[in-house]
Amino acid sequence: MEQQKLRELLETLHQELEQVDSVDETTVAVLSNLREDISKLVTDNVGTVHENESLMERMSEAVDHFETDHPKLSMTIQHVLESLAKMGF
């Protein structure tokens, strides 16, 4: 059940990422990292504990980065983080 919910959240997140239009260099980097992380999660190519911690840190930073200008995106990322935490990441 959690796996299916996570996939749905990741799909929603991916769609919202595609809608981000006003970007600076930092946002470009954050978006690029998120897209890469989503790809890894969707393909179940989950890495080592260190890689998972790094992924969680990047997603947490993305929540903060998008909170003001893209609150819906920020909230979706937070939901993904919560689902990953429930799954033991």
Rosetta constraint file for C-alpha pairs under 8 A:
AtomPair CA 1 CA 5 HARMONIC 6.28 0.50
AtomPair CA 2 CA 6 HARMONIC 6.00 0.50
AtomPair CA 2 CA 83 HARMONIC 6.92 0.50
AtomPair CA 2 CA 86 HARMONIC 7.91 0.50
AtomPair CA 2 CA 87 HARMONIC 7.08 0.50
AtomPair CA 3 CA 7 HARMONIC 6.26 0.50
AtomPair CA 4 CA 8 HARMONIC 6.28 0.50
AtomPair CA 5 CA 9 HARMONIC 6.16 0.50
AtomPair CA 5 CA 83 HARMONIC 7.75 0.50
AtomPair CA 6 CA 10 HARMONIC 6.04 0.50
AtomPair CA 6 CA 80 HARMONIC 6.45 0.50
AtomPair CA 6 CA 83 HARMONIC 6.19 0.50
AtomPair CA 6 CA 84 HARMONIC 7.47 0.50
AtomPair CA 7 CA 11 HARMONIC 6.15 0.50
AtomPair CA 7 CA 42 HARMONIC 6.65 0.50
AtomPair CA 8 CA 12 HARMONIC 6.24 0.50
AtomPair CA 9 CA 13 HARMONIC 6.01 0.50
AtomPair CA 9 CA 76 HARMONIC 7.04 0.50
AtomPair CA 9 CA 79 HARMONIC 7.34 0.50
AtomPair CA 9 CA 80 HARMONIC 6.11 0.50
AtomPair CA 10 CA 14 HARMONIC 6.01 0.50
AtomPair CA 10 CA 38 HARMONIC 6.50 0.50
AtomPair CA 10 CA 42 HARMONIC 7.47 0.50
AtomPair CA 10 CA 80 HARMONIC 6.90 0.50
AtomPair CA 11 CA 15 HARMONIC 6.27 0.50
AtomPair CA 12 CA 16 HARMONIC 6.24 0.50
AtomPair CA 12 CA 76 HARMONIC 7.55 0.50
AtomPair CA 13 CA 17 HARMONIC 6.09 0.50
AtomPair CA 13 CA 73 HARMONIC 6.84 0.50
AtomPair CA 13 CA 76 HARMONIC 6.06 0.50
AtomPair CA 13 CA 77 HARMONIC 6.72 0.50
AtomPair CA 14 CA 18 HARMONIC 6.42 0.50
AtomPair CA 14 CA 35 HARMONIC 7.19 0.50
AtomPair CA 14 CA 38 HARMONIC 7.54 0.50
AtomPair CA 15 CA 19 HARMONIC 6.75 0.50
AtomPair CA 16 CA 20 HARMONIC 6.85 0.50
AtomPair CA 16 CA 73 HARMONIC 6.14 0.50
AtomPair CA 17 CA 31 HARMONIC 7.02 0.50
AtomPair CA 17 CA 73 HARMONIC 7.29 0.50
AtomPair CA 23 CA 27 HARMONIC 5.40 0.50
AtomPair CA 23 CA 28 HARMONIC 6.17 0.50
AtomPair CA 24 CA 28 HARMONIC 6.21 0.50
AtomPair CA 25 CA 29 HARMONIC 6.39 0.50
AtomPair CA 26 CA 30 HARMONIC 6.24 0.50
AtomPair CA 27 CA 31 HARMONIC 5.95 0.50
AtomPair CA 27 CA 65 HARMONIC 7.80 0.50
AtomPair CA 28 CA 32 HARMONIC 6.06 0.50
AtomPair CA 29 CA 33 HARMONIC 6.20 0.50
AtomPair CA 30 CA 34 HARMONIC 6.16 0.50
AtomPair CA 30 CA 58 HARMONIC 7.89 0.50
AtomPair CA 30 CA 62 HARMONIC 6.35 0.50
AtomPair CA 31 CA 35 HARMONIC 6.11 0.50
AtomPair CA 32 CA 36 HARMONIC 6.29 0.50
AtomPair CA 33 CA 37 HARMONIC 6.07 0.50
AtomPair CA 33 CA 58 HARMONIC 7.52 0.50
AtomPair CA 34 CA 38 HARMONIC 5.98 0.50
AtomPair CA 34 CA 58 HARMONIC 7.66 0.50
AtomPair CA 34 CA 59 HARMONIC 6.91 0.50
AtomPair CA 34 CA 62 HARMONIC 7.90 0.50
AtomPair CA 35 CA 39 HARMONIC 6.16 0.50
AtomPair CA 36 CA 40 HARMONIC 6.36 0.50
AtomPair CA 37 CA 41 HARMONIC 6.25 0.50
AtomPair CA 37 CA 55 HARMONIC 6.63 0.50
AtomPair CA 38 CA 42 HARMONIC 5.98 0.50
AtomPair CA 39 CA 43 HARMONIC 6.23 0.50
AtomPair CA 40 CA 44 HARMONIC 6.19 0.50
AtomPair CA 40 CA 45 HARMONIC 5.03 0.50
AtomPair CA 40 CA 46 HARMONIC 6.32 0.50
AtomPair CA 41 CA 45 HARMONIC 6.07 0.50
AtomPair CA 41 CA 46 HARMONIC 6.19 0.50
AtomPair CA 46 CA 52 HARMONIC 7.11 0.50
AtomPair CA 47 CA 51 HARMONIC 5.48 0.50
AtomPair CA 47 CA 52 HARMONIC 6.13 0.50
AtomPair CA 48 CA 52 HARMONIC 6.14 0.50
AtomPair CA 49 CA 53 HARMONIC 6.13 0.50
AtomPair CA 50 CA 54 HARMONIC 6.18 0.50
AtomPair CA 51 CA 55 HARMONIC 6.13 0.50
AtomPair CA 52 CA 56 HARMONIC 6.16 0.50
AtomPair CA 52 CA 89 HARMONIC 6.62 0.50
AtomPair CA 53 CA 57 HARMONIC 6.14 0.50
AtomPair CA 53 CA 89 HARMONIC 7.61 0.50
AtomPair CA 54 CA 58 HARMONIC 6.21 0.50
AtomPair CA 55 CA 59 HARMONIC 6.21 0.50
AtomPair CA 56 CA 60 HARMONIC 6.07 0.50
AtomPair CA 56 CA 81 HARMONIC 7.00 0.50
AtomPair CA 57 CA 61 HARMONIC 6.13 0.50
AtomPair CA 58 CA 62 HARMONIC 6.13 0.50
AtomPair CA 59 CA 63 HARMONIC 6.34 0.50
AtomPair CA 59 CA 77 HARMONIC 6.74 0.50
AtomPair CA 59 CA 78 HARMONIC 7.99 0.50
AtomPair CA 59 CA 81 HARMONIC 7.25 0.50
AtomPair CA 60 CA 64 HARMONIC 6.69 0.50
AtomPair CA 60 CA 77 HARMONIC 7.85 0.50
AtomPair CA 60 CA 78 HARMONIC 7.39 0.50
AtomPair CA 60 CA 81 HARMONIC 7.55 0.50
AtomPair CA 61 CA 65 HARMONIC 6.14 0.50
AtomPair CA 62 CA 66 HARMONIC 6.07 0.50
AtomPair CA 62 CA 74 HARMONIC 7.13 0.50
AtomPair CA 62 CA 77 HARMONIC 7.58 0.50
AtomPair CA 63 CA 67 HARMONIC 5.86 0.50
AtomPair CA 63 CA 73 HARMONIC 7.84 0.50
AtomPair CA 63 CA 74 HARMONIC 4.57 0.50
AtomPair CA 63 CA 75 HARMONIC 7.20 0.50
AtomPair CA 63 CA 77 HARMONIC 6.13 0.50
AtomPair CA 63 CA 78 HARMONIC 6.41 0.50
AtomPair CA 64 CA 74 HARMONIC 7.24 0.50
AtomPair CA 65 CA 74 HARMONIC 7.90 0.50
AtomPair CA 66 CA 70 HARMONIC 4.96 0.50
AtomPair CA 66 CA 71 HARMONIC 6.27 0.50
AtomPair CA 66 CA 73 HARMONIC 6.75 0.50
AtomPair CA 66 CA 74 HARMONIC 5.29 0.50
AtomPair CA 67 CA 71 HARMONIC 4.71 0.50
AtomPair CA 67 CA 73 HARMONIC 7.74 0.50
AtomPair CA 67 CA 74 HARMONIC 5.19 0.50
AtomPair CA 67 CA 75 HARMONIC 7.78 0.50
AtomPair CA 70 CA 74 HARMONIC 6.26 0.50
AtomPair CA 71 CA 75 HARMONIC 6.06 0.50
AtomPair CA 72 CA 76 HARMONIC 6.23 0.50
AtomPair CA 73 CA 77 HARMONIC 6.26 0.50
AtomPair CA 74 CA 78 HARMONIC 6.26 0.50
AtomPair CA 75 CA 79 HARMONIC 6.28 0.50
AtomPair CA 76 CA 80 HARMONIC 6.34 0.50
AtomPair CA 77 CA 81 HARMONIC 6.26 0.50
AtomPair CA 78 CA 82 HARMONIC 6.22 0.50
AtomPair CA 79 CA 83 HARMONIC 6.21 0.50
AtomPair CA 80 CA 84 HARMONIC 6.15 0.50
AtomPair CA 81 CA 85 HARMONIC 6.14 0.50
AtomPair CA 82 CA 86 HARMONIC 6.28 0.50
AtomPair CA 83 CA 87 HARMONIC 6.34 0.50
AtomPair CA 84 CA 88 HARMONIC 6.42 0.50
AtomPair CA 84 CA 89 HARMONIC 5.41 0.50
AtomPair CA 85 CA 89 HARMONIC 5.13 0.50
